[in-house]
Amino acid sequence: MSEQVCIKVVDPEQKERRVWAIRGQNLREALVLTGLDPGGTCGGRGTCGKCKVRIENAAYPMGVEERGRLLPEEIRAGERLACFLEVQEPMTVRVDYSESIRGLKVKPRMAGAVRESARYVEARRVFIEGLDKQNPVPIFDRLKQALPGFILKIPPDNINELAAHDRQGRPTMELYALIFEGREVRSLSRSNDSAFGIALDLGSTSLQASMVDLVRGEVLAVSSQTNLQRVMGEDVISRVSYCLENPEGLDNLHRILINGINSMIDELAEEAGVSQNDIFAFSVVGNPVMMHFLLRFNVSGFGSVPYYGLFYSDYLTTAAALGLKANPEASVFLLPQVGGFVGSDTVAGLLCIPALNDLRFLYIDIGTNGEVVAGNRGQLWAASAAAGPAFEGGSISQGMRAVAGAIDRVQIVEGVLSFHVLGQASPRGICGSGIIDLVGSLLEAEYLDHKGQFTPLAGQRVSIRPGPRGPELVLTPQSCPEIVFSQEDLRQVQLAKSAVRTAADILMERAGLTAKGLDAVFLAGTFGSYIDPEQAVRIGLLPAVKPGIIRNLGNAAAEGAVKALVSPANQEEAKNIARRIKYNELAGQ
């Protein structure tokens, strides 16, 4: 163990408090790490001259730089700057709260406004008094003395573990405290352990979980899987219907979701080498129906217009209440929602846009339940677009998800159709990005007219034949498994495209925006990352903007969930964003 030095702190009322430091440690740092704020505005860099204290019992020579930051009368009074001093031997530090000298104040380290860079959890080294043979003080009371101003939420097992190491005659015990949001101590250990959290993005089609080191703000591992609720319904509306028609429906969907989350937790914990008991926090984003399934809240309000739930604001519960594999006291923070089917995943996505209040933009998350946001320099309008499953391969005769065997890219060069297949496998179907490429290429080659019908030219250049769903285009050559794209498939694309584009047009009108006046179009979600911007504009999915302003954000909802998990400031910003969004119900438009 490092060599420890005792510091006696005396306040103006002559009350004493003993704290412990490592020999050679900076005095200001030693005071701050024990929950004391010596003042100053430069973060201990020695430039502001405000962390003034008086030292007794030791001679600490003053250098030129320190002397230059103190007034002559302060030097004569024995004032020193804590940031210039090293702890080499036991000392007495006197503080003075007079108007001319700012003294030491006891407060949590994050007191005051929380900066965006502030972490949700801080690992802090503390020293507690040893067990006195003559006058033994209970260990919990000594912990409270060592951590004044903090709320101690330490589990009984943790107290028992510490008590097992408490020995009479030992002057101090060195511990590491995990401090949450600057005020709650939830764990104390003998080693410099970290705390972990999980950011959850609960989508209708897929689930994603990120394991995060809460002290360092680092993502350690990511897991994703299909949302097995889809076996009860491809979209949230069909799942709501399942709940309304079956007495056990809500319980079943809740259980499926929790099992899926817990399986991801198992995978993440194993990959990151983390004990599930060290998972102390969750952040959760998703559409409102998914949030209700997570909490096992009644979803009947989503069964008919006007669509509404039991809550839209942020919501806090515990892992134990939901049956999640984590520390039983782990907090579960659900980011705020907007309204209707626009949820916290949209809020989390907006949290990832830099200079949000300075832009004129569209934000579009294309999925079964698509969301659209129009922003005009700080003012926000949002709506959901029931695009259906077409862009995820559903409702398309040979549509599929973007896995091995899916056609994900299509082009027509000099009249010849070619394509790319994921995973170097034989083609088994076509996924969303391939569908948009295909329709855009057919339009550009004039193989489709403005109504979405195959033209006579198409019949001359590519293989068009009658089929059970109308005329159909044969995509693959005879050497490959047959993949076709029919007239009915085109109609499904038109329906999905029209839902998204209509929402965008209505919101742009209400926001006073035009396509030419937009600074950016943000495409969110995994699917958005693979869309060809030019083809999306060509088929009318996006307004007629220059492709150069279209930006793929990737899974912005998952990224926003991580940002909220590691920073209380980001949680507050998410609440602020949600409050400013004007929700628009389009069902009556």
N, C-alpha and C positions, 0 to 999 in steps of 0.2 A: 504494500500500500504506500502511496506517496506520503512524504513527510508533511505533517500538518502543523499549522501555526494558529494560535488562538488570537482573535481580535476582539477587544472589548469596546463596544460602542456605547457612548454616553450622550444622552440627549440633553436639551436645555433644562429639563426638570430633574436632572441627575439620575434618571432611570438608566440602568445598564442592561446590555444584551450582549451575549457572546456569540460570535460566529467563527467559522473555521475556514482557513485558506490553505492552499498548497504553497510551500516555501518557494519564493521566486515569482509568485503570481502577482499581477498588477493589482493594486489596492482597489481601484475603481471596479475592475472586473470581479474581484472577490466579493465586494459589497453587492453588486448587481446580481450576481449568481445566487445570493442568499436572500433575494427578495427586497433589497434596499436600493433606492434610487438616489445616488449622490448628486443628481442634477447634471447640468451641462447640455449642450445642444450639438456637439460635434461627434458624438458617438465614441468618445474616449480617444480621439486622435490628437488631443493636446492643443487645440487651436482656439477654443472658446473661453477658457479661463474661468469656468463656472463651477467646477466640482470641488468646492472649497471645504477643507476639513482642518482640524488641529490635531497634531500628533504629540503624544506624551511617551515617556519611558524609552525613547530611542532617538539617536541622532541620525537624521537622514539629510545629507548635504543637498543643497539646492543648486541646480544647474542654471546656466544663463537663460535657457529657453523658458523654464518655469518662472524664473524671477521676472522675466519680461512680461509675463501675463498677470502679475499681481501688483497692486498699488503698494507704495512704501509703507503706508499705515497697516495694510493687511499683512505684510511681511513682519512688521514689528509686533503685530498681535499674534504671530505664530501660525498664520494661515498657510496651508499648503494645497496643492492640487492633487487630488487622489489619482488622476490618470498618469502622473509622473512618478509615482512611488511604487516600489516593489515590496512585497511582504517577505522579510527575511527573518524576523524574530517577533515574539509576542509584542503587541502594541495596544495602546489605548487611543481610540479615535473619538475626539469630541466634536460635536456638531452644534452649530449656533443658528437659530432661526430668526436672527435680527434682520432688519430691512436691508442692510448692506451686504449680508452674507447669506446665501441660500444654503440651507442645511439639508440634512439627510431626511428623506421621507420614506416611510414604510408603505409599499404598495406593490401589487402584482406587476410583473415586468411589462405586460401589454397595456397597462392602464392608459386611458385616453383613447383617441381615435385609432382604430386598427388599420394599419397600412395594408395595401393590397398584397404586399410581399409577405405579410405576417403569416406564419404557419399555424395550422390548426392545433398542432401538438409540439411542445418543446420538451426536450430531455435536459433536465437540470441537475447538476451535482449538488448535493446537500450534505451537511454534517449534523448529526444529532448528538446530544450529550450522552456519555456512557452511563451505565447503570451504577449509581452510587450505592456502596455497601451500607452506609449509615442511614441514608435518607433516599431510598429507592423511589423513583418517579416512574409511573407506568409508561410504557413505550409509546402509546398513542398520544399521551399528553406531551411527551418530548417531541414527537413529530409535529404537533401543533405549534409548539414553541419555535421549532426550527423553520416553520413555514407560515409565519404570520400573514394574515391578509388573504390566505388561500382557503378554498373550500375543499375539505378532505373527503373524498368519496372512495375510500380504500376498502376493498372487499375483506371480509373476516379472514379468509384463507391467506391473504397477503399479510395481514397483521400477525397471524400465527407463524408464518414463514419468517418474518423479521424477528419475532420474539425468540425463535430458535437460535438466532445468531447473536442475541443480546447477552453479553457476558459482563459480570461484575468486574470492576477494576479497569475495564477498557475506557480510555478517556473519551473517545468518540467512535461513532460508526459512520462510515462513508457510504452514502446511498445515491441512487439516481431516481429522480422523480419524473414521472410523465405528467406534464401539466397541459391540460386541454383548454383551449381558448383563453389562455392567460390567467385562469382563475381556479380551475378544478384539478386537483391532484387525484388521479384514479389508480395509480400504481406506483409502488416503490420497490426497488430491487437492488441487489448488491452489485450487479453488473450494468454496463451502459447499454441496456436493451432499448429497442425502438418500439414504437407502436405502429399498427398497420390499419389500413382502412380499405374498403372496397367501393368502387364507383360502379353503379349498375345502370345500364341502358336497356330498358325493357321494351323491346319492339314487338309489334304484332307478329312479325315473321321470325325474328331472331333475337336472342338475348346476348348481351356482352357484359363482361365483368373485368375490371382492372384492379389488381392488387397494388396498393400504394403505400410506400413508406411515409407515414404522416410527419415524421420529424424532418426528413430531407426533401419531401415533396417529390419523390421519384416513383415512377411506375415500374414495378418489379416484374409483373407478368400480366398477360391478358388472356382471357378465355372467352370463347363464343360458342353458341350452339343454337340449333333450331328451337324455336318456341313450340313445344309439343302441344300447346293449347290448340294449335292449328287442326289437330285431329277432331276438335269439337266445332270448328268453323274456321274458314280461311281468313275472315276479317272480323273486326271487333263487333260489328252489327250482328253477324251470325252467332257470335259467342254470347252476346247479350240475349238474343232470342233463345239460345240453348238454356241460359239461366232462368229465363221467364217461363220456359216450358217444362223444366225439370226441377223438382224440389231440391235435389242435391247438386244442381248445376253449378252454383257459385262455389260451394265447397270443393267440388271436383276441380274446377279451373284454378282455384287458389292453391290446392294441393299440388297440381301439376307445375304451377309456377314456382312454388317454394322448392319443390324437388329439383327443378332445373337450376335454380340459383344455388342450392346447396351442392349440387354436383360440380358446378363451376368453382365454388369455394374450395371443395376438396382438391380439385385440380390445381388451383392457384396456390393453395397452401403447400402442396407437395412440391410444385415447381420452384416456389420462392423459398422453401425451407422455413416456413412460418407456422408457429402453433396457432391453431384457431382461437385459443384463449387470448392471444395477443392482438386479435382483430377488435378494435375498439369503436369503429365508426363506419357508417355506410352513407353514401349519397345515392339518390335514386331519381332517374328521369324516365319519362315515358308518356304516352298519351293518357288522357283522363281515365279511359276504361281500364287500361292496364294498371293504373294506380289503384283503382277500385278493386281489381282482382287481387292485387298484392295485399291490400288491407282487409279483404273479404267484406267490402262495403257493398250494399245493395246497389245494383246497376239498372234498376227499372226506369230511372229517369232518362237513360240513353235509348229507350225503346221507341220513342216517338218525338216529334217536333213539339215544343222547343226542347232540344237536348240539354240535359243538365245532370250534374252529379251531386254528391253529398258534400263535396268540398272542392275548392279551387286554390285556396291559399296554401302556403307551405305547411307541412305536417311533420311532427316529430313523434317517433315511437321508439321501441327498443327491439333488439334482435330476439330476445326471449319471447316477446309478445307475438312475433311472427314465426318463430320456429327456425330462425336462421342459425347456421353453424358458426358461432362467434362467441366472444365474451358475452355472457348473459346481459350485462349492463351496456353493451355497445349501443350507441345511438344510431337511429335510422332516420335520416333527414330527407324528406321528399321535397324537391324543389317546387316552387309555386307553378300553377297552371294558368291558363288564360280563359278558356270557356269553350262550350261545345265539345268538339273533339280536338281542340288545340291544347296541347299539354305542356308539361315541363320539359320535354325533349326539345321543343321549339325554343323555350326560354334559355335552355342550356346552350343551344346552337348559337343564339344571338350573343350569348356571353363570350363567344369566341371571335366576334368580329371587332377588329381594332377600329377606333374612332367611329363607333356606332352612331354617335349623335351628330357627326359631321357629314354623313353620307346620304345620298338619295339612292335607294337600292331596293331590290327584290331579294327575298330569301325564300328558297323553295326546297322543301324536303319531299322528294317524290317517292311515294310508296303506296301500299294499299290504302292507307289513310294519309293522304298527302297534306302538308301544311304550307301555307304561303303567308309571308309577311311583307308588307310594303313599308318602307321607312323614308321619311322626309325630314332629314336633319333633326332627329330627336323625337319626332312624332311617329307613332307606330300603329299600324292596322294589321289585323290577322284574320285568317279564315281557314277552315279545313276544306279539302277538296277530295271528294270520294272517288279517287281515281280507279279504285278496284285493283285487282291483282294482275292486270295485263302487263304492266312494266316489270313485274316480278315473275313473268312466265305463266301465271295463272290465267284462265279463260282464253288462252291461245292454244289452238289444237295440239301443237307440238312444242309448246312453251315449257321452259324449265328454269330453275335457278342457275346462277353462275357457278357451276361446278364442272368437273371434268366431263367432256363430251358436249358441252354447250357451245353453240356458235355465238361468239361474242363480238365479232367484227364482220361487216359485209361491205363490199364496194363493187361498183360497176365501172369498169375501165374499157372504153371503146366497145361498149355493148356487151362485154363479157362479165358475167357475175362471178365473183370469188368471195371466199370467206375464210375466217380463222376459227379454229376450235380450241377450247381450253384444255389443258392437260395432255396435249399430244395424243388425244384419243379419237376414236371414230365418232362422228357427229351423232348425237342422240336427240337433239332438240335445239331450240334457240332461246337465249335469255334476253333480258331487257335491253341491254346496250346493243345487242345484235338486231333486235326488233326495230329500234330507232334508226340504226344505220341502214337497215334494209328498206324501210319506208322512205327515208330521206334519199337514198340512192335511186329508188324507183321513181320518185318525183323528179329528181334531177335529170334522169335519163328519159323523162317523159313516158315512162311505162305506166304511170298512174295519172289520171286527170285530177282536177281540183276537187272533185267529189269523192275521190278515193276509189275509183274503179279502174280496173286494168284497161289499158288502151289497145287498139289494134296493133300499134308498134310493138307492144310487149309480146303479143302473140307471134310476132315475126322473129324476135331476137332471143327470147327465153322460153322455157317450157311452161306453157299455160294449158291447163286441161280442166274439164268439168269435174266437180267433186261434190260430196254430200253437203258441204258448207259453202257452196257457190264455186265459181272459178278459183282454181288454186295454182300457185306457182310452185314448181318443183325446184327446190334449192340445190339439191345434191346431185352429182353425176351418178351414173349407173353403178360405178365401182364402190359407192358408199351406201350406207343405210338411207332409205328415202325419208327426206324431211320436206314437208310442204308448208306453204303459208297461204291461207285461203282468203276469199272475200270477206267471210265472217270474222276472220282474225283481224283484217283491216278495220272492220267496224268496231271491234273491241278496242283497238288502238285509238280510233277516233274518239270513242267515248271517254277513255282515260285521259287523252290529250286535252279534250274539250273541258273536262272538269278542272284540270290544273290551270289551263289558260284562262278560263272564265273567272276563276278566283283571282288570278293575277290582274286581269283587266279591270275587274270591279274594284279591287283594292287600290290599284294605281289611280283610278278615277277619283276615289275618295281621298287619296293622299295628294291629289293635284300633281301627279307625275306623268311624264310621257316617256316612251321608249328612248327617244333621242336625249332626254334629259337625265337618264340614269347614270350614276357613277359606277355601279357594279350590279351584277346578278350573281348571287351566291347559291350554288347547288350543294345541298347537304345530303348526308346519308351515304352509305356504301355505294348504292346504285348511282348517285350523282357523280361519284368519282370516275365512273367509267363511261359517262355519256360523252359523245362527240358534240361539242357546243354548236358547231355549224349545222349538223344534222338536226339538233334539237330546235334550232331557229327555223330551219327549212320546213320541218313538218308542222310548225306553228305551236309546238309545245311551249316555247319561250317567245316573248315579244321580239320584234324585228330590231334587235340590238346588234352592235358590232361584237363578233365572237371574242374579241380581245378583252372585253369587260366581264366576261363570264368566268367565274372563279370556282373551282371545286374545293370545298372545305373538308371533304372526307366525312368521317363519322363525327360531326361537330357535336352531336348530342352527348356521345361518350366522352369527348374531350371536355365539354362543359361540365359534365358530372365530376370529372377529376378535378377541374379547377375549383368547383364548389367544395369538394371534399377536403382539399388541403388549405383552404383559406376562408375564414369567416367573412372577410371583406368581399369575396366573390359571392358568398351566399347572400349578403345584403344587396349586392349589385343585381343578382338574379331577381330578388324581390322587387327592386326598383324597376327593372325592365318589365316584369309582369304587370305591375301597377299601371304602367304607361301605355300598355297595348290596348287598343280599342278592338274588341272582338266583333266580328261581323258574321251573323248567321245567314248563309246563302241559300238555305233550303227554300225560302220564300221568294227568291229572286228569279 
